[in-house]
Amino acid sequence: MSFSGDAYLNEMGITSRLFPDEVTKLCNTASEPNNQPGPDGLADVDHFARFMRATKAPARDTQLAGAPVAKKGSDLFDKIGCATCHVRTLNTAAAGTKINGGTFTIPDALARKTFYPFGDFLLHDVGTGDGIGVAMQEHYGRNMYQIQWKNLSLDSFAKTQNKVRTAPLWGVRLRPQLMHDGQSVTLRDAILRHLGEAEEVTERFRKLKHNDQEALLEFLRSL
């Protein structure tokens, strides 16, 4: 739900009850929030969120995942540090937890769920940024300077131009193009392009024996 509201605002410029403030008021003549509930009581952001919840992540190739070489690759994935950002397991918040400034409450159906995305969904500098900074208002709205957070600064947001969000690796074996720009067509090339915060991990991969590198790649092919 949070992603739905964020995407509507920052990708399409449509405000909702989750993100009711425009990034800019220039040339804005529409009432806020733009996205209002329909006859069924649901707004577009609700329908979009329901659609996303209905799209399951691709199942793992269990036969390949159970092979000794893939199991070895799984251990190496953790050992060299891939799992630092490509986190295996995440858990949803407890029922009743309020997010988006209290505009959405986690229901029982979504609470305390364990899932395995192999990604932390956070911004990291891995040396392949697109050079586009993330506007502070896109994250915190027009009241951003009222937020008492020690890391909230113009400088910290200027650095986002070199950062990309960690893509989850579930279903990676089904993707013909990899990395945020789609410029990598093999798993090996995608790994070797990781620099910046991931440079040490990439170097550890380079230093693995060829058979160990292949084992790690085989593990990724099971996801």
trRosetta pair geometry for C-beta under 8 A, 3 or more apart (Angstrom, degrees):
i j d omega theta_ij theta_ji phi_ij phi_ji
1 4 5.5 -50 -150 30 32 116
1 5 6.7 27 155 -13 64 103
1 18 7.1 179 151 -86 90 149
1 45 7.3 75 -158 150 70 102
1 46 7.7 6 -125 -108 98 55
1 49 4.5 27 -94 -127 61 151
1 100 7.7 -96 115 -15 101 143
1 104 5.2 167 114 -148 140 159
2 5 6.1 -57 -152 37 31 106
2 6 6.2 29 153 -17 65 111
2 18 6.9 -174 -119 -170 49 142
2 99 5.7 -58 -74 129 127 133
2 100 5.5 -167 -111 -55 91 112
2 104 6.8 -143 -66 49 78 150
3 6 5.6 -59 -145 40 31 112
3 7 6.0 31 158 -21 68 108
3 49 7.7 135 63 -107 83 86
3 52 7.2 -138 81 148 126 175
4 7 6.0 -57 -147 36 25 108
4 8 6.5 25 156 -19 62 106
4 18 7.7 99 85 28 84 159
4 45 4.5 126 134 -165 114 82
4 46 7.7 127 128 -66 158 19
4 48 4.6 147 -140 95 116 112
4 49 4.2 -80 -30 -66 154 88
4 52 6.8 -149 -69 6 104 139
5 8 5.8 -54 -148 34 31 111
5 9 6.5 22 157 -12 64 107
5 16 5.0 -123 -129 62 91 131
5 17 7.9 -86 -116 66 129 57
5 18 3.2 -60 -122 80 162 140
5 19 4.9 146 160 -4 105 101
5 45 5.2 42 -80 -152 67 146
5 100 6.6 55 61 -123 156 148
6 9 6.1 -63 -152 40 29 105
6 10 5.8 -10 169 12 69 117
6 18 7.8 -75 -41 120 58 128
6 19 6.6 117 -89 -41 44 145
7 10 6.6 -69 -125 53 23 87
7 11 4.9 -11 -172 14 67 126
7 12 7.3 42 143 4 68 98
7 48 7.6 -136 72 147 128 150
8 11 7.1 -37 -88 50 10 90
8 12 5.6 -48 -157 50 47 113
8 14 4.4 -70 171 74 95 103
8 15 7.6 151 121 -91 108 7
8 16 5.6 56 86 -23 147 122
8 19 7.3 167 75 49 97 122
8 35 6.3 -14 171 -34 152 151
8 44 7.0 129 -110 98 138 111
8 45 5.5 -77 -21 -87 150 102
8 48 7.4 165 -59 32 109 160
9 12 7.6 7 -25 57 3 70
9 13 6.9 31 -165 -121 40 19
9 14 6.5 -107 -83 68 41 49
9 15 6.0 51 -103 -97 95 51
9 16 7.2 -109 -53 12 94 89
9 19 4.2 -62 -50 107 147 148
9 23 7.3 128 168 -38 99 97
9 138 7.1 159 120 -147 111 73
10 23 7.6 91 -103 -54 66 132
10 138 4.8 73 -105 -158 116 114
13 22 7.5 28 -166 -138 81 91
13 23 7.5 -85 -122 18 79 110
14 34 4.8 -114 -156 78 73 135
14 35 5.4 73 158 -45 111 109
14 44 7.6 -21 137 69 151 138
15 19 5.8 -126 -142 105 68 77
15 20 5.4 69 174 -149 120 30
15 21 6.7 161 -124 40 131 13
15 22 6.0 -77 -54 -68 126 65
15 32 5.2 -12 88 -140 154 91
15 33 4.1 -132 120 -142 97 80
15 34 4.8 112 47 8 77 90
15 35 6.6 -158 92 11 45 88
16 19 5.7 49 47 45 79 73
16 20 7.0 -91 85 -78 30 56
16 33 5.0 90 -137 171 12 145
16 34 7.2 -53 -66 57 52 74
16 35 4.2 -22 -96 57 85 124
16 43 6.0 144 -142 125 109 152
16 44 7.7 -122 -98 61 123 86
16 45 4.6 39 -130 -21 164 146
17 20 6.3 11 -133 -68 28 100
17 33 5.6 -132 -60 16 45 156
17 35 7.7 -101 -9 83 69 94
17 43 7.0 163 2 0 104 156
17 45 7.9 -146 34 48 81 142
17 103 5.6 171 136 -166 86 125
18 45 6.5 -146 11 150 124 164
18 100 4.7 -40 -156 -179 91 153
18 103 4.9 169 -112 105 54 142
18 104 6.3 5 -105 -31 106 115
19 33 7.7 113 84 -123 51 125
19 100 7.5 -90 -55 -156 70 116
19 141 6.8 -162 -151 -82 79 106
20 32 5.5 97 179 161 83 111
20 33 4.5 -93 -123 -69 75 104
20 141 7.9 32 58 -129 65 134
21 32 7.2 38 -98 -163 34 152
21 137 7.7 -108 117 -175 116 101
21 141 4.4 91 53 -155 135 101
21 142 4.5 -128 180 -3 147 104
21 143 7.6 174 -34 -4 167 83
22 25 5.8 124 77 -79 131 55
22 28 5.5 -74 -66 -101 177 161
22 32 6.9 -114 -28 -93 93 128
22 142 7.8 37 64 -51 55 117
23 135 6.3 63 -155 103 126 148
23 137 4.8 125 -141 108 73 123
23 138 5.8 3 -103 -75 122 71
24 28 7.3 171 108 -29 64 123
24 137 7.7 107 -52 93 63 160
25 28 4.9 -99 -159 34 49 127
30 34 5.5 32 133 -102 139 96
31 34 7.5 143 80 -92 55 50
33 36 7.0 154 86 -68 85 65
35 43 4.7 90 147 179 98 125
35 44 5.1 -99 -148 35 119 102
35 45 5.7 90 132 -17 155 100
36 43 6.2 -155 126 -109 13 106
37 40 7.7 -127 178 74 93 56
37 41 5.2 -15 -178 -165 135 31
37 42 5.9 123 -142 58 88 8
37 43 4.8 -74 -83 -58 53 76
37 46 7.7 29 -112 6 84 138
38 41 7.4 -47 69 11 57 18
38 42 6.2 -19 39 67 92 63
38 43 7.1 144 -10 -101 75 36
42 46 3.9 -125 -162 86 95 141
42 47 5.8 109 138 -49 126 81
42 50 7.9 -10 -160 -15 149 134
43 46 5.2 107 53 2 63 101
43 47 7.6 -127 103 0 38 87
44 47 5.7 -55 -150 38 38 109
44 48 6.1 38 153 -20 70 107
45 48 5.6 -52 -144 38 32 113
45 49 6.2 36 154 -22 64 106
46 49 5.7 -54 -148 35 30 111
46 50 6.4 30 153 -19 64 105
47 50 5.7 -54 -149 35 32 112
47 51 6.5 35 151 -22 64 103
48 51 5.7 -51 -152 32 32 113
48 52 6.6 30 152 -17 65 104
49 52 5.8 -54 -150 36 33 110
49 53 6.4 33 153 -20 65 106
50 53 5.7 -54 -147 35 32 112
50 54 6.5 29 154 -20 64 108
51 54 5.9 -64 -155 35 30 110
51 55 6.9 26 152 -22 65 105
52 55 5.9 -58 -152 28 36 108
56 59 7.9 11 134 -48 121 77
57 115 7.6 120 5 -171 142 117
57 117 7.3 -141 -99 -105 157 69
57 168 7.7 -72 -124 123 132 141
57 170 4.5 6 -179 130 131 141
57 171 6.0 -137 -174 -29 79 116
58 170 6.5 167 52 152 78 86
58 171 3.6 108 30 -98 121 102
58 174 5.8 152 -65 0 174 144
59 62 7.6 -32 152 -33 106 95
60 65 5.2 31 151 -44 127 144
60 170 7.8 -82 -70 -142 81 83
60 222 5.8 28 -172 153 100 80
60 223 6.1 -45 -116 -128 91 33
61 64 4.1 22 114 28 118 114
61 65 6.0 151 85 -23 64 89
61 173 6.8 -22 -14 46 124 166
61 221 7.2 -29 37 133 142 71
61 222 4.8 -119 60 -144 97 60
61 223 7.9 -27 17 9 87 14
62 65 5.4 -54 -137 39 32 115
62 66 6.2 30 162 -20 65 108
63 66 6.2 -63 -154 35 25 107
63 67 7.3 40 146 -39 59 96
64 67 5.6 -37 -159 3 41 119
64 70 5.5 113 153 -55 72 156
64 218 7.1 -143 179 174 107 87
64 221 6.3 -87 158 107 152 93
64 222 4.2 -158 105 -100 107 94
65 70 5.5 -129 -132 126 28 146
65 71 7.8 83 168 -66 53 71
65 74 8.0 62 -157 -58 79 132
65 219 7.8 67 -123 -142 65 62
65 222 4.0 136 -74 177 73 138
66 70 7.3 38 42 63 18 126
66 71 7.4 13 -161 -50 27 108
67 70 4.6 82 64 10 90 105
67 71 7.0 -159 91 -8 44 87
67 218 7.3 -80 83 154 127 128
67 222 7.9 -159 30 -81 100 133
68 71 5.6 -57 -146 37 32 113
68 72 6.4 35 155 -21 66 103
69 72 5.6 -51 -151 34 33 113
69 73 6.5 35 149 -19 63 105
69 214 7.5 -38 -177 117 124 91
69 215 5.0 -132 -176 -121 78 84
69 218 5.0 7 123 85 108 161
70 73 5.3 -51 -148 37 36 115
70 74 6.4 46 149 -28 65 99
70 215 7.3 -167 -87 -168 23 71
70 218 4.9 -115 -85 125 72 100
70 219 4.7 134 -159 -91 69 60
70 221 7.6 -106 -107 62 112 87
70 222 4.9 71 -153 -32 142 144
71 74 5.4 -44 -151 26 34 117
71 75 6.9 36 151 -17 61 99
71 219 7.7 152 -50 -97 11 104
72 75 5.9 -53 -158 33 35 110
72 76 6.5 31 147 -16 66 107
72 212 7.5 -111 144 -128 115 67
72 215 4.4 -52 96 -173 108 142
72 219 7.8 -134 75 -55 52 115
73 76 5.5 -55 -146 39 37 112
73 77 6.3 52 150 -33 67 99
73 212 8.0 151 -98 -172 67 54
73 214 8.0 -97 -84 111 119 42
73 215 3.9 -165 -66 143 86 72
73 216 4.2 167 -149 -93 93 28
73 217 6.9 -109 -134 33 143 33
73 218 5.2 180 -24 63 154 83
73 219 3.0 -158 107 -23 119 114
73 220 7.3 -102 153 -11 136 68
74 77 5.5 -43 -152 21 32 120
74 78 7.2 24 153 -8 60 100
74 219 4.8 173 -58 -134 62 136
75 78 6.2 -60 -162 39 35 105
75 79 6.0 33 148 -24 69 114
76 79 5.2 -56 -135 39 36 115
76 80 6.0 17 172 -7 73 106
76 208 6.9 59 -162 -118 136 145
76 212 5.9 154 -105 -178 154 97
76 215 6.2 101 10 96 142 111
76 216 4.7 -93 92 -79 128 103
76 219 7.5 -180 52 1 96 148
77 80 7.3 -63 -143 39 14 92
77 82 4.6 -69 -168 54 70 133
77 83 6.1 84 136 -41 88 97
77 86 7.8 -78 179 86 109 126
77 216 5.9 145 -66 -140 75 94
77 219 5.8 -122 -39 107 126 152
77 220 7.8 147 -94 -60 126 82
78 81 7.9 46 176 -66 30 19
78 82 7.2 -75 -71 50 24 86
78 83 4.9 -3 -109 4 65 137
80 201 5.7 106 141 -153 90 75
80 204 3.9 172 -152 116 104 132
80 205 5.9 108 155 -63 160 68
80 208 7.2 -59 -72 -56 144 120
80 216 7.8 -16 21 -104 135 149
81 84 4.9 -3 -177 -17 81 120
81 200 7.0 12 56 102 163 96
81 201 4.1 -123 84 -103 115 105
81 204 6.5 104 20 35 108 151
82 85 7.6 -78 178 48 44 80
82 86 5.3 -23 155 43 83 122
82 201 6.1 134 -72 -174 53 134
82 216 7.9 145 -24 -162 151 123
83 86 5.7 -77 -110 78 38 76
83 87 6.2 79 -177 -108 74 37
83 88 5.8 -16 -138 -28 116 92
83 118 7.8 -81 -115 -141 74 74
84 87 7.8 -46 141 -69 14 73
84 201 7.1 -138 24 -72 126 140
85 119 7.3 -5 143 -140 73 55
85 120 5.6 -103 -164 13 53 117
85 122 7.4 -120 -145 58 88 101
85 124 5.7 -29 -123 -37 141 162
85 166 4.9 -163 165 -106 105 144
85 197 7.6 101 -58 113 136 123
85 198 7.0 -62 7 -84 142 109
86 118 4.7 4 174 171 96 77
86 119 5.4 -25 -131 -82 60 53
86 120 7.4 -114 -90 -14 16 80
86 166 6.6 -159 -80 -177 59 125
86 168 7.8 123 -143 -137 80 42
86 169 5.5 31 -156 -14 125 125
87 90 6.3 82 110 -59 124 91
87 117 7.4 33 79 69 80 91
87 118 7.0 -180 76 -143 35 25
87 119 6.5 -31 40 94 73 9
87 120 4.5 80 1 -71 119 84
88 116 5.9 -21 170 -147 69 88
88 118 5.8 8 -109 -91 47 65
89 114 6.2 -10 -165 -168 105 98
89 115 7.4 156 -148 83 59 34
89 116 5.6 -27 -94 -102 65 72
90 114 7.6 161 84 -149 39 53
90 115 5.9 -20 63 64 85 81
90 116 7.9 168 20 -90 71 26
90 117 6.1 -6 12 17 120 110
90 120 7.6 143 -77 -121 124 52
91 112 6.4 -6 -179 -148 106 49
91 113 6.9 165 -153 78 59 39
91 114 5.3 -24 -99 -95 82 67
91 115 7.9 153 -93 19 35 67
92 106 6.9 162 158 -149 108 135
92 110 5.7 -114 160 155 160 77
92 111 6.1 -146 107 -141 113 25
92 112 6.2 -93 73 -37 84 12
92 113 4.5 29 16 40 121 85
92 115 7.7 52 -32 2 93 107
93 97 3.9 -68 140 43 132 162
93 99 7.4 154 24 -51 155 117
93 106 5.1 -162 82 -41 103 165
93 111 6.7 -61 96 -131 54 73
93 112 7.7 -55 119 -58 20 55
94 97 5.4 113 64 -35 68 110
94 106 6.9 124 93 84 34 140
94 111 5.6 34 -167 -161 30 114
94 112 5.9 31 -104 -52 56 98
95 106 5.7 -136 -123 107 36 94
95 107 6.5 -7 -134 166 94 22
95 108 4.7 13 -108 -89 141 57
95 111 3.7 -55 -56 -66 75 163
95 112 7.3 -53 -24 -5 80 98
96 105 6.3 -19 -142 -173 30 108
96 106 6.6 -33 32 63 24 87
96 111 7.8 34 8 -100 63 142
97 105 7.1 151 76 -155 37 61
97 106 4.5 19 53 15 88 125
97 111 7.6 141 13 -116 103 100
98 102 4.5 11 168 -114 136 56
98 103 7.9 113 -172 25 95 31
98 104 7.1 143 -155 79 60 44
98 105 5.3 -32 -95 -97 70 73
98 106 7.7 -128 -70 -1 25 79
99 102 8.0 166 64 -60 14 21
99 103 7.8 -57 93 54 54 70
99 104 5.4 -29 65 72 85 98
99 105 7.9 158 18 -95 70 26
99 106 7.0 69 -7 -46 109 92
100 103 4.5 -64 109 49 109 102
100 104 5.0 51 37 18 123 102
106 110 5.6 -121 -163 86 83 107
106 111 5.3 109 142 -84 114 87
107 110 5.5 76 59 20 76 96
107 111 6.9 -128 101 -27 35 98
108 111 5.5 -55 -140 18 32 121
110 113 6.3 -73 -171 -6 45 128
116 170 6.6 117 105 -78 76 123
117 121 7.4 13 112 -42 157 100
117 168 3.7 -73 176 -131 97 129
117 169 7.5 112 152 35 56 59
117 170 5.5 -86 -141 -8 44 118
118 168 5.7 106 67 -167 69 70
118 169 3.6 -60 105 45 132 102
118 170 5.8 149 25 -42 104 69
118 172 7.8 -74 86 -21 141 122
118 223 6.3 -31 4 -142 160 144
119 166 4.6 176 -159 127 93 104
119 167 6.0 -102 -112 114 148 26
119 168 3.5 -120 19 -91 134 56
119 169 6.1 152 -45 -7 97 70
119 170 7.9 -101 3 0 107 83
120 166 5.3 52 47 53 74 149
121 165 6.2 -2 -166 -177 48 109
121 166 6.2 -90 -57 63 16 93
121 168 7.2 -4 -66 -53 83 95
122 165 6.8 -173 105 -140 13 72
122 166 5.9 22 50 8 60 112
123 134 7.8 -100 -94 -9 156 147
123 160 6.3 -22 175 -135 157 91
123 163 4.0 55 173 150 105 132
123 164 6.9 166 -142 84 71 12
123 165 5.6 -47 -86 -86 61 62
123 166 7.9 -152 -90 -14 15 75
124 163 5.9 156 75 -148 14 94
124 164 7.0 -35 62 62 65 60
124 165 7.9 98 16 -127 73 22
124 166 5.9 47 11 -57 119 95
124 196 7.3 145 151 110 84 128
124 197 5.1 -102 -174 49 103 146
124 198 7.2 73 145 -36 133 100
125 129 6.4 -32 -131 -45 75 122
125 159 7.6 -63 -61 165 131 98
125 162 4.7 26 -124 121 109 104
125 163 5.0 -65 -68 -88 67 74
125 196 4.0 -134 125 -177 83 146
125 197 5.3 113 67 -16 73 102
126 129 7.9 138 49 -46 60 73
126 164 6.6 -64 31 43 104 105
126 193 7.8 64 139 121 106 78
126 194 4.9 -53 -172 -143 114 73
126 195 6.2 112 169 53 53 49
126 196 4.9 -147 -122 51 15 119
126 197 6.1 -63 -82 46 60 88
126 198 4.8 15 -128 13 95 122
127 162 7.9 0 -98 -178 24 103
127 193 7.3 -160 88 161 112 67
127 194 6.9 121 37 -174 113 29
127 195 2.9 36 -25 63 161 104
127 196 4.1 -167 -42 -20 78 96
127 198 7.6 -108 6 47 105 95
127 199 7.3 89 -36 -68 135 95
128 164 6.6 -30 84 -3 87 140
128 179 6.2 -54 133 -169 164 126
128 180 6.7 155 115 37 116 105
128 181 6.7 -126 166 0 116 118
128 193 6.0 39 -63 153 134 112
128 194 7.9 -64 -10 -102 116 41
128 195 7.4 123 -33 31 76 94
129 132 8.0 -155 166 31 92 59
129 161 6.0 98 152 135 138 52
129 162 3.7 -160 2 -152 160 37
129 163 5.8 16 -102 -4 120 19
129 164 5.9 -166 -104 -35 62 89
130 161 7.7 -110 77 -174 58 65
130 164 7.2 92 -9 -81 91 105
130 180 7.1 -102 -43 114 111 131
130 181 7.2 153 -86 -75 99 106
131 161 5.2 8 -163 174 32 106
131 162 7.5 27 -88 -79 43 56
132 161 5.9 175 70 -133 15 78
133 157 6.4 81 -180 149 112 77
133 158 5.9 -36 -122 -137 142 38
133 160 5.1 97 -149 71 65 92
133 161 4.0 -40 -67 -63 72 92
134 138 5.9 -114 179 65 82 130
134 139 6.5 62 144 -39 118 113
134 157 6.3 -110 76 -160 78 90
134 160 4.2 -62 19 125 97 153
134 161 8.0 -160 -6 -65 62 51
134 163 8.0 -51 -9 66 117 110
135 138 4.4 97 70 -8 91 106
135 139 7.7 -177 94 -2 56 81
135 157 7.5 41 -157 173 17 134
136 139 6.2 -67 -163 39 39 102
136 140 6.1 -28 165 32 76 110
136 144 5.1 105 146 178 107 168
136 152 7.7 93 -146 -165 119 92
136 154 7.3 -67 -47 -104 139 59
136 157 4.9 -65 -71 -89 88 169
137 140 6.7 -85 -127 62 29 71
137 141 6.2 18 -163 -158 69 9
137 142 6.2 27 -138 -80 110 47
137 144 6.0 -113 -94 -28 55 135
139 144 7.4 76 77 -113 82 121
139 157 7.9 -149 17 -113 136 119
140 143 7.1 -111 146 78 92 61
140 144 3.6 99 96 -110 126 90
140 147 5.7 -89 -155 -15 138 147
140 152 7.4 48 -53 -134 162 130
141 144 6.2 167 69 -54 51 78
143 146 4.6 -34 172 27 92 123
143 147 7.3 110 122 -36 81 84
144 147 5.9 -44 -168 8 45 115
144 152 7.1 -170 170 -173 91 131
147 152 5.7 123 92 -55 110 170
149 152 4.3 85 74 -19 99 112
151 156 5.6 105 169 -99 81 168
152 156 7.0 -115 -135 50 19 138
153 156 4.7 96 57 3 85 100
153 157 7.2 -162 90 0 48 85
154 157 6.0 -65 -153 42 33 104
154 158 6.2 40 150 -29 68 105
155 158 5.5 -50 -148 28 33 115
155 159 6.9 33 154 -21 62 102
156 159 5.9 -55 -161 29 34 113
156 160 7.7 50 142 -37 59 91
157 160 5.5 -27 -163 -2 49 118
158 161 6.9 -27 172 -4 49 108
159 162 6.4 -51 -178 33 63 102
159 163 7.0 57 132 -22 76 114
160 163 5.0 -67 -150 37 54 116
162 196 7.2 164 151 -107 115 145
164 180 4.7 -118 -158 -33 147 155
165 180 7.9 112 47 -94 67 127
167 179 7.9 -171 7 -128 142 23
167 180 7.0 -175 -42 -74 121 74
168 171 8.0 51 109 35 98 92
169 172 4.5 -29 -165 -33 71 131
169 220 6.8 -84 -176 -140 130 88
169 223 5.2 0 136 143 96 161
170 223 5.8 -122 -119 173 37 100
171 174 5.1 -46 -178 33 81 115
171 175 7.0 88 129 -34 83 96
171 223 6.8 -66 -1 133 19 81
172 175 5.6 -52 -156 20 47 116
172 178 7.3 45 -161 -110 99 112
172 187 7.4 85 143 -102 122 108
172 220 6.0 -55 88 180 134 92
172 223 5.1 28 30 88 98 119
173 220 7.1 153 -69 137 84 66
173 221 4.9 88 -107 -154 117 50
173 222 7.1 124 -46 0 142 7
173 223 6.0 153 -19 66 97 63
175 178 6.0 105 113 -79 123 74
176 185 6.7 -12 165 -141 67 86
177 182 3.7 20 153 -154 134 86
177 183 7.5 63 -166 -14 103 16
177 184 7.1 121 -168 70 59 52
177 185 6.1 -36 -106 -96 59 69
178 182 7.2 118 47 -128 21 38
178 184 4.2 -52 72 84 98 104
178 185 7.0 171 16 -89 91 18
178 186 7.7 -87 20 64 134 19
178 187 7.0 123 -50 -95 167 47
178 189 7.6 140 64 81 125 93
178 190 4.1 -50 120 -83 140 137
179 182 6.7 -138 72 -40 77 17
179 183 6.0 -41 69 45 131 77
179 184 4.7 90 -2 15 116 113
179 190 5.4 -166 -45 -129 94 93
179 193 6.2 -24 -85 85 146 148
183 193 8.0 132 86 -108 107 164
184 189 4.4 -176 -145 104 100 107
184 190 4.0 137 127 -74 158 76
184 193 6.0 -125 -69 -1 132 144
185 189 6.9 29 45 46 53 143
186 189 4.6 90 61 7 90 102
186 190 7.0 -155 92 -7 48 86
187 190 5.6 -56 -149 36 34 114
187 191 6.4 35 154 -21 67 104
187 217 5.2 140 92 -138 135 93
187 220 5.2 142 -149 100 149 148
187 221 7.3 -105 -28 -60 156 80
188 191 5.9 -56 -153 33 31 111
188 192 6.4 21 156 -13 66 110
188 213 7.5 51 -115 167 105 116
188 217 6.3 -17 -64 -96 84 133
189 192 5.8 -60 -145 41 32 107
189 193 6.3 35 156 -25 66 107
190 193 5.9 -57 -151 30 29 112
190 194 7.6 42 149 -35 58 94
191 194 6.0 -46 -170 6 39 114
191 202 6.5 156 158 -121 75 84
191 205 5.6 -120 159 147 129 170
192 202 6.3 110 -130 -159 37 114
192 205 7.5 -132 -80 95 65 131
192 206 7.5 88 -113 -75 91 97
194 198 3.8 -58 165 105 112 137
194 199 7.3 -162 127 -76 74 39
194 201 6.7 -38 116 79 136 106
194 202 4.7 -179 80 -67 95 120
195 198 6.6 61 62 67 6 84
195 199 4.9 27 -158 -83 55 93
195 202 6.7 -45 -85 16 46 156
196 199 6.1 160 49 -33 19 97
198 201 4.9 -57 -168 45 73 116
198 202 5.7 78 133 -28 88 100
199 202 5.6 -56 -148 36 32 113
199 203 6.4 33 154 -21 66 105
200 203 5.6 -53 -150 35 32 113
200 204 6.6 36 150 -21 64 101
201 204 5.6 -51 -153 32 35 112
201 205 6.7 37 148 -20 64 101
202 205 5.5 -51 -154 32 36 114
202 206 6.6 40 148 -22 66 102
203 206 5.4 -47 -150 31 37 116
203 207 6.5 31 153 -16 65 107
204 207 5.8 -60 -149 39 33 109
204 208 7.1 51 149 -40 62 91
205 208 5.8 -37 -160 4 37 116
205 213 6.6 89 -178 -114 80 94
205 216 7.1 -117 -131 77 99 165
208 212 4.0 -122 178 93 111 119
208 213 4.8 145 93 -58 120 78
208 216 7.2 46 114 -7 174 133
209 212 4.6 89 57 7 79 105
209 213 7.1 -144 93 -7 39 85
210 213 5.6 -53 -150 34 33 113
210 214 6.4 31 153 -17 66 105
211 214 5.7 -53 -149 37 33 112
211 215 6.4 39 149 -25 64 103
212 215 5.4 -47 -148 30 35 116
212 216 6.7 36 153 -18 64 100
213 216 5.9 -55 -154 34 33 109
213 217 6.5 30 150 -16 66 107
214 217 5.5 -54 -146 39 35 112
214 218 6.2 40 152 -25 66 104
215 218 5.6 -51 -148 33 31 114
215 219 6.7 37 150 -22 62 100
216 219 5.6 -48 -155 29 35 115
216 220 6.8 35 148 -17 64 102
217 220 5.6 -52 -152 35 37 112
217 221 6.5 40 148 -22 66 103
218 221 5.5 -51 -150 33 36 115
218 222 7.0 40 149 -25 62 100
219 222 5.8 -56 -161 25 36 113
219 223 7.5 42 145 -31 63 97
220 223 5.7 -43 -161 11 44 116
